[in-house]
Amino acid sequence: MNSKFDAVVIGGGIYGAAMLWELAHRGLKPILLEKNDFASGTSSNSLKTIHGGIRYLQKLQFNRVLESDREKAILTKIAPSSIKPLNCLLPEGSSISKSRYSYWAGTTFFNILSRCFKGSLSSNGSPYKRASILKTSILNTKSADKYFMSWQDAQVLNSERLVLNFISSAIDYGASAYNYADVGSVALHGDVYETSLKDGQTVKSDYVIDCSSSIDPLYDRMAKDSGYLKPVSAMNLIFDLSVSNSAVALPSVNPDLNKSTMLFFSPWMNSTLAGTWYFNEKVTKANVDKEIVDVCLLDTYRSLKGAGFSITLTELKRKLLDIHLGVLPGTSKLDDPEKSLIEYPSVQSDGVGYHKIMGNKYTTARLNAKKFVDTLKAKDNRIKESKSHEIQLSNESDPPCTLSSTDQSIRELIKMSQVKTVSDLLYRRLNENPHRAFNEKEIKRILELVATELGLNDEEVAQQLAEVELTESSKRSLSIEAR
C-alpha cells in the first residue's frame, strides 16, 4: 500500500464507493480506505428507497424532481439485480394540499415533466386510486374507500451488495480498495498528500477525497471550516410484519403534543421497514436509549392504528426485529434535526487537492460523484468523460450468494469481497435479511468456511464466534426489552 496513487478516497459507504468508481473508469488510479467493513455504517442503515423526485414537487424544486427521476432510472439500469421498482402510496388527507384533487394535479404535472425531459415516468400515470383497487393488505373499514396517490420509486434490495458492486467495478478498472484500513491523518508535503494509516502505512496521492461520515475533516488545515455542520442520527425500525405490498406513507398523530409525523412503511425481505426518526445527538446501538425506541414504537403503533391495522402495541413490540441507525450531516443553524439535514452535498476544499464531501441522498450518490469529478476534469486532462450512467456495475449479472449456495460459491465470495470476519460474510455479503435470527447450524457452517479460507487460529475463531453470538443475542433481547 506504500505507493503513489492519483487519489485517495476515504470512506467505504455509498458515497465513497460511487466516487471510487467515477474516478477509476474516468482514467485515474484511486485507492479507497475504509476503517471498518465496506457498507457497515449509514449506507446499510436506511429505508433502502431510491426516490424518484415526486417529493420535491411540494417545494416546487423542479430541478431536483427531474434530477432524482433521472438518477432512479440510471441506477435501475446499471444495477438491475440490486435495485427494483417500488410502488408507493400516500393516503389523502383532510387539507386541500393532501386532497385527491391536489394529488391528481401534482402527479399529472409530474408526468408531464418526466415526459418532456425524458425521465422515467415514476408515477406511471396513476395520480390516485382507491385502496380496494390497489389490493393492499392495509384494507379495513377505515381505508378501503380512501384514495391514495400512487407512484413508483425504487428499492435497494441489498444496499451492502450495491456498494460492493460499485467498488468491484472500480477494481476492474484498476482501482484498489481496503477495508479495516483506519486513516489517522492527512498531510500535504509540497504538492503531494500523505495519508497515514493508524497501522503505520502511508499512501501518497495528488488528491484526497474524504467521503467518510465523520463531520470533522481528517486534514488539520480544514478543521476550522467544519463548524457549520453537526451529526444527525437517523433511526428506522425493522418488523417481522407485513403492512402492505406497496410502500405506504401513514401519519402518526401524537394527541398529547398535537403533532403529526409521517412515517413510511416499506416491504423488504419478508419484513417491513418503518421510519424515519431523527435525533440531534449521535445515537448508536451501543448507547441507544430504550425511551427513544419506545417513542418510535408508539409512533409506529399510532400510525398503523390510524390506518385501521389490527395490532396491539404489545404485539408490535414482539414483532420488532432490529433497528437501523445511521449518521447524516445537518446544519448547526437549525435545532430541528430533520429540518437541519443538508439538502445539497457539502463540499469543503483546501484549494489544492483535499476535499471533504458529505451528503444525505442515496439516490444521487453517483450523480454527486460525477459532478465532483467533472470539477477536477476542468484542471486535470487525465480525466475522461463520465460513462457511469450507462456502464452496468460488476457482478450485477451474477446470482447473489445466499446460505443455500454451495460451499464453493461462498468460498469464492470470501476471496473476492475482502471478507475479514464472520460478521462481514453473514451480515454484509450474503443476500440474506441480516436482521433475522440465524440458527446455530447456519452460524457454524459460515464460521468453518471463513476460518478455513482465512486460516484463523482457535483463538481467532472463538473471538469471531463470540462477536456473532453477541449480535444474535442483541436481536433476541431487543424485542424483549421493548415490551
C-alpha positions in Angstrom: 0.0 0.0 0.0 3.0 2.3 0.4 2.9 3.6 -3.1 1.7 6.6 -5.1 -2.0 6.9 -6.3 -3.8 9.6 -8.2 -6.4 9.9 -5.5 -7.2 8.5 -2.0 -10.9 8.1 -1.2 -11.7 7.8 2.5 -14.9 6.0 3.4 -16.4 2.8 2.1 -20.1 3.7 2.1 -22.2 4.6 -1.0 -20.6 8.0 -1.4 -17.1 6.7 -1.2 -17.8 3.6 -3.4 -19.5 5.8 -6.1 -16.6 8.2 -6.0 -14.0 5.4 -6.4 -16.0 4.1 -9.4 -16.2 7.5 -11.0 -12.5 8.2 -10.6 -11.4 4.8 -11.8 -13.5 4.5 -15.0 -12.5 8.0 -16.0 -8.8 7.3 -16.1 -7.3 7.9 -12.6 -5.7 5.3 -10.3 -7.6 5.7 -7.0 -7.5 3.8 -3.7 -10.3 3.5 -1.2 -9.7 3.2 2.6 -12.4 2.2 5.0 -11.8 1.9 8.7 -14.4 -0.8 9.3 -16.0 -3.1 6.7 -17.5 -1.8 3.5 -21.1 -0.5 3.8 -21.1 -1.2 7.5 -22.3 2.2 8.5 -25.1 4.6 7.4 -25.2 3.2 3.9 -26.6 -0.1 5.1 -28.9 1.5 7.7 -31.7 3.2 5.7 -35.1 2.8 4.3 -33.5 1.4 1.1 -35.5 3.8 -1.1 -34.3 5.3 -4.3 -36.6 8.4 -4.6 -37.9 9.4 -8.0 -38.3 13.0 -7.1 -42.0 13.4 -6.6 -41.4 14.6 -3.0 -39.8 17.8 -4.4 -43.0 18.9 -6.2 -44.4 20.3 -3.0 -41.5 22.7 -2.7 -41.6 23.5 -6.4 -38.0 22.3 -6.8 -38.4 21.2 -10.4 -34.7 20.7 -11.0 -34.5 18.2 -8.1 -37.6 16.4 -9.3 -36.0 15.8 -12.7 -32.6 15.0 -11.2 -33.9 12.4 -8.9 -36.2 10.9 -11.5 -33.3 10.5 -14.0 -31.0 9.0 -11.3 -33.6 6.5 -10.3 -33.7 5.4 -14.0 -29.9 5.3 -14.3 -29.4 3.3 -11.1 -32.1 0.8 -12.1 -30.3 0.4 -15.4 -26.7 0.0 -14.1 -27.7 -2.2 -11.1 -30.7 -4.3 -12.3 -30.3 -7.0 -9.7 -29.7 -4.7 -6.8 -32.5 -2.2 -7.4 -36.1 -3.0 -8.2 -39.3 -0.9 -8.7 -41.2 0.0 -5.5 -44.8 1.0 -5.7 -45.6 3.8 -3.3 -48.9 5.1 -1.8 -49.8 8.3 0.0 -53.4 8.5 1.5 -55.5 11.6 1.0 -55.8 13.9 4.0 -58.2 16.5 5.2 -56.3 19.5 4.0 -56.5 20.9 0.4 -52.9 20.1 -0.2 -53.5 16.4 0.6 -56.8 16.0 -1.2 -57.3 13.7 -4.2 -57.6 16.7 -6.4 -54.2 18.1 -5.3 -52.7 14.6 -5.8 -54.2 14.4 -9.3 -52.7 17.8 -10.2 -49.3 17.0 -8.7 -48.9 13.6 -10.4 -50.2 14.8 -13.7 -47.7 17.7 -13.7 -45.0 15.2 -12.7 -45.9 13.0 -15.6 -45.7 16.0 -18.0 -42.3 17.0 -16.6 -41.0 13.5 -16.9 -42.2 13.0 -20.5 -40.9 16.4 -21.6 -37.4 15.8 -20.2 -37.2 12.1 -20.9 -37.4 10.9 -17.3 -38.5 7.5 -16.2 -42.2 8.2 -15.7 -42.0 7.4 -12.0 -45.7 8.0 -11.2 -46.8 5.7 -14.1 -49.7 7.9 -14.9 -51.6 6.9 -11.7 -52.4 10.1 -9.8 -54.8 8.4 -7.3 -56.6 5.1 -6.8 -58.9 3.5 -4.2 -57.3 1.2 -1.7 -59.7 -1.6 -2.9 -58.3 -1.2 -6.5 -54.7 -1.4 -5.2 -55.4 -4.6 -3.3 -53.1 -3.5 -0.5 -53.1 -5.5 2.7 -53.9 -2.5 4.9 -57.5 -2.8 3.7 -60.0 -2.3 6.5 -63.2 -0.4 7.2 -61.3 2.9 7.5 -59.1 2.7 4.4 -61.0 0.6 1.9 -62.7 3.6 0.4 -59.9 6.0 0.9 -58.0 7.4 -2.1 -54.2 7.1 -2.3 -51.8 8.9 -4.5 -49.8 6.2 -6.4 -46.3 6.5 -7.9 -43.2 4.4 -8.4 -39.8 4.8 -6.7 -37.2 2.1 -6.4 -35.8 0.0 -3.7 -32.3 -1.2 -3.0 -32.8 -4.9 -2.2 -29.3 -5.3 -0.7 -27.5 -2.0 -0.1 -24.3 -3.8 1.0 -24.1 -5.6 -2.3 -24.7 -2.4 -4.3 -21.8 -0.7 -2.5 -19.6 -3.7 -3.1 -20.5 -3.8 -6.8 -19.5 -0.1 -7.2 -16.2 -1.0 -5.6 -15.7 -4.2 -7.7 -16.4 -2.2 -10.8 -13.7 0.3 -9.8 -11.3 -2.5 -9.1 -11.9 -3.9 -12.6 -10.7 -0.5 -13.9 -7.5 -0.6 -11.9 -8.6 0.9 -8.5 -7.6 -0.5 -5.1 -9.8 -0.8 -2.1 -9.1 -1.9 1.5 -11.5 -2.4 4.4 -10.3 -2.2 8.0 -7.8 0.5 7.0 -8.2 3.2 9.6 -6.9 6.6 8.5 -5.2 8.6 11.2 -4.1 11.8 9.5 -3.6 13.6 6.2 -0.7 16.0 5.5 0.5 18.0 2.5 4.1 17.8 1.6 4.9 20.0 -1.4 2.3 19.1 -3.9 1.8 15.5 -2.7 -0.6 14.4 0.1 0.4 11.8 2.5 -2.4 9.8 4.1 -1.2 8.0 7.2 -3.0 4.9 8.5 -3.0 4.1 12.2 -1.1 0.9 11.5 1.9 2.9 10.2 1.4 2.6 6.5 1.4 5.7 4.3 -0.3 6.4 0.9 0.8 9.3 -1.3 -1.6 10.9 -3.8 -2.5 14.0 -5.8 -6.0 14.2 -4.3 -7.6 13.2 -1.1 -11.4 12.9 -1.2 -12.9 12.3 2.2 -16.3 10.7 1.9 -16.4 9.3 5.4 -19.3 10.0 7.8 -17.1 12.0 10.2 -18.2 15.6 10.4 -14.7 16.9 11.1 -12.1 16.6 8.3 -9.0 14.5 8.9 -6.9 17.3 7.5 -6.0 19.8 10.2 -5.9 22.7 7.8 -9.6 22.2 7.2 -10.8 21.7 10.8 -11.6 25.4 11.4 -14.2 25.3 8.5 -16.3 22.4 9.7 -18.2 24.2 12.5 -21.4 24.8 10.5 -22.2 21.0 10.3 -23.5 18.7 13.0 -24.2 15.0 13.1 -27.8 14.0 13.0 -28.8 10.4 13.9 -31.4 8.7 11.8 -33.4 5.6 13.0 -35.5 3.1 11.2 -37.2 0.1 12.7 -37.5 -3.4 11.1 -40.5 -5.5 11.9 -41.4 -9.1 11.3 -44.7 -7.9 9.9 -46.5 -7.4 6.6 -48.1 -3.9 6.4 -48.7 -3.6 2.7 -47.4 -5.0 -0.6 -46.5 -1.4 -1.5 -44.6 1.2 0.4 -47.1 3.4 2.1 -46.8 6.7 4.0 -49.1 6.9 7.0 -49.5 9.8 9.5 -48.8 9.2 13.2 -50.7 11.7 15.4 -49.5 12.4 18.9 -52.6 13.7 20.8 -50.5 15.0 23.7 -48.4 17.3 21.6 -51.0 17.8 18.8 -48.2 16.9 16.4 -48.3 14.7 13.4 -45.4 12.7 12.0 -45.5 11.0 8.5 -44.0 7.5 8.6 -43.0 5.4 5.7 -43.7 1.6 5.8 -41.8 -0.3 3.1 -41.8 -4.1 2.4 -38.3 -5.5 2.4 -37.0 -9.1 2.5 -40.2 -10.5 4.1 -40.2 -7.8 6.7 -41.3 -4.2 7.0 -39.0 -1.1 7.3 -40.6 1.8 9.2 -39.2 5.3 9.6 -37.6 7.7 9.7 -36.9 9.4 13.0 -34.1 11.9 13.5 -32.2 13.0 16.6 -29.6 15.7 17.2 -27.4 13.6 19.4 -25.3 10.8 18.0 -27.1 7.6 18.7 -25.6 4.1 18.2 -26.8 0.7 19.0 -24.4 0.7 21.9 -25.9 3.8 23.5 -29.5 3.9 22.2 -31.9 4.8 24.9 -34.8 2.5 25.5 -37.1 5.5 25.8 -36.2 6.6 22.3 -37.1 3.2 20.9 -40.3 3.3 22.9 -41.3 6.6 21.4 -40.6 5.3 17.9 -42.7 2.2 18.6 -45.6 4.3 19.9 -45.4 6.5 16.8 -45.5 3.3 14.7 -48.4 1.9 16.6 -50.4 5.2 16.3 -49.7 5.3 12.6 -50.9 1.7 12.0 -53.9 2.0 14.3 -54.9 5.2 12.4 -54.9 3.2 9.2 -57.0 0.5 10.8 -54.3 -2.1 11.0 -55.2 -4.7 13.6 -52.4 -5.0 16.1 -51.8 -4.1 19.7 -48.7 -2.2 21.0 -47.5 -5.3 22.8 -47.8 -7.4 19.6 -46.0 -4.7 17.7 -43.1 -4.7 20.2 -42.8 -8.5 19.9 -42.5 -8.1 16.1 -39.5 -5.8 16.4 -36.6 -7.4 14.7 -33.9 -4.8 14.8 -33.1 -1.1 14.5 -31.3 0.8 11.8 -29.1 3.7 13.0 -27.0 6.0 10.8 -25.4 9.4 11.0 -26.2 12.2 8.5 -24.8 15.7 8.1 -27.0 18.6 9.3 -26.6 22.3 9.6 -25.9 23.5 13.1 -28.0 26.6 12.4 -31.3 24.7 12.9 -32.3 22.9 16.1 -34.9 20.6 14.5 -32.9 17.5 13.4 -35.0 16.6 10.3 -35.2 20.2 9.0 -31.4 20.7 9.7 -30.4 17.9 7.2 -28.4 19.5 4.4 -30.3 19.4 1.1 -27.3 19.5 -1.2 -23.9 17.8 -0.7 -21.4 19.7 1.4 -18.0 20.1 -0.3 -15.1 21.6 1.6 -11.7 22.1 0.0 -8.3 23.4 0.9 -8.0 24.9 -2.5 -5.3 22.4 -3.5 -6.4 18.8 -3.6 -8.1 17.8 -0.3 -11.9 17.7 -0.4 -14.4 16.7 2.3 -17.7 15.6 0.7 -20.8 14.8 2.7 -24.4 14.1 1.5 -27.7 12.6 2.6 -29.2 11.3 -0.5 -28.5 7.7 -1.5 -30.4 8.4 -4.8 -27.9 11.0 -6.0 -24.6 9.5 -4.8 -23.5 8.5 -8.3 -24.5 11.9 -9.7 -22.7 13.8 -7.0 -19.6 11.8 -7.6 -19.8 12.6 -11.4 -20.3 16.3 -10.8 -17.4 16.5 -8.4 -15.0 14.6 -10.8 -16.2 17.0 -13.5 -14.8 19.9 -11.5 -11.5 18.1 -11.3 -11.5 17.4 -15.0 -11.5 21.1 -15.7 -7.9 21.3 -14.4 -6.8 17.7 -14.9 -6.5 16.5 -18.5 -6.0 12.9 -17.4 -9.7 12.6 -16.6 -12.1 11.3 -19.3 -15.8 11.9 -19.8 -18.1 10.0 -17.5 -19.9 6.9 -18.6 -21.1 5.8 -15.2 -24.7 6.4 -16.3 -24.5 3.6 -18.9 -22.0 1.0 -17.7 -23.6 -1.9 -15.8 -21.9 -2.5 -12.5 -19.8 -5.6 -11.9 -21.5 -8.7 -10.5 -25.0 -7.4 -11.3 -25.5 -10.2 -13.8 -24.4 -12.9 -11.3 -26.9 -14.6 -9.0 -26.4 -13.4 -5.4 -24.8 -15.7 -2.9 -27.1 -17.0 -0.1 -27.0 -19.6 2.6 -28.4 -22.1 0.2 -25.4 -21.6 -2.2 -22.7 -24.2 -2.3 -19.6 -24.1 -0.1 -17.5 -23.4 -3.2 -19.6 -20.4 -4.1 -19.3 -19.0 -0.6 -15.6 -19.6 -0.6 -15.2 -17.6 -3.8 -17.3 -14.8 -2.3 -15.0 -14.7 0.7 -11.9 -14.4 -1.6 -13.4 -11.8 -4.0 -15.1 -9.4 -1.5 -12.4 -9.0 1.2 -14.2 -10.8 3.9 -12.2 -10.5 7.1 -14.7 -11.7 9.7 -17.7 -14.0 10.0 -19.9 -10.9 10.6 -18.7 -9.5 7.2 -19.9 -12.5 5.4 -23.1 -13.3 7.4 -24.4 -9.7 7.7 -23.0 -7.9 4.7 -22.0 -10.3 1.9 -24.7 -13.0 1.7 -28.0 -12.0 0.2 -30.0 -12.7 3.4 -32.0 -10.5 5.6 -29.3 -9.6 8.2 -31.9 -8.8 10.8 -33.4 -12.2 11.0 -32.1 -14.7 13.6 -29.5 -17.1 12.2 -29.6 -20.6 13.8 -26.6 -22.4 15.3 -26.2 -24.7 12.3 -26.0 -21.7 9.9 -23.5 -19.9 12.0 -21.3 -22.9 12.4 -21.2 -23.5 8.7 -20.2 -19.9 7.9 -17.6 -19.9 10.7 -16.0 -23.0 9.4 -15.8 -21.6 5.8 -14.4 -18.3 7.0 -11.9 -20.0 9.3 -10.6 -22.3 6.6 -10.3 -19.6 3.9 -8.6 -17.1 6.2 -6.5 -19.5 8.2 -7.9 -18.5 11.5 -6.4 -20.0 14.7 -8.5 -21.3 17.6 -8.4 -18.1 19.5 -9.5 -16.0 16.5 -12.3 -18.5 15.8 -13.5 -18.2 19.3 -13.4 -14.4 19.2 -15.4 -14.2 16.0 -17.9 -16.7 17.2 -18.4 -14.6 20.3 -19.0 -11.4 18.2 -21.7 -13.2 16.2 -23.3 -14.6 19.3 -23.4 -11.1 20.8 -25.1 -9.8 17.7 -27.6 -12.6 17.6 -28.3 -12.2 21.3 -28.9 -8.4 20.9 -31.6 -9.2 18.3 -33.4 -11.5 20.7 -33.2 -9.1 23.6 -34.3 -6.1 21.6 -37.9 -7.1 21.3 -37.9 -8.4 24.9 -36.6 -5.0 26.2 -39.2 -3.1 24.1 -42.1 -4.9 25.7 
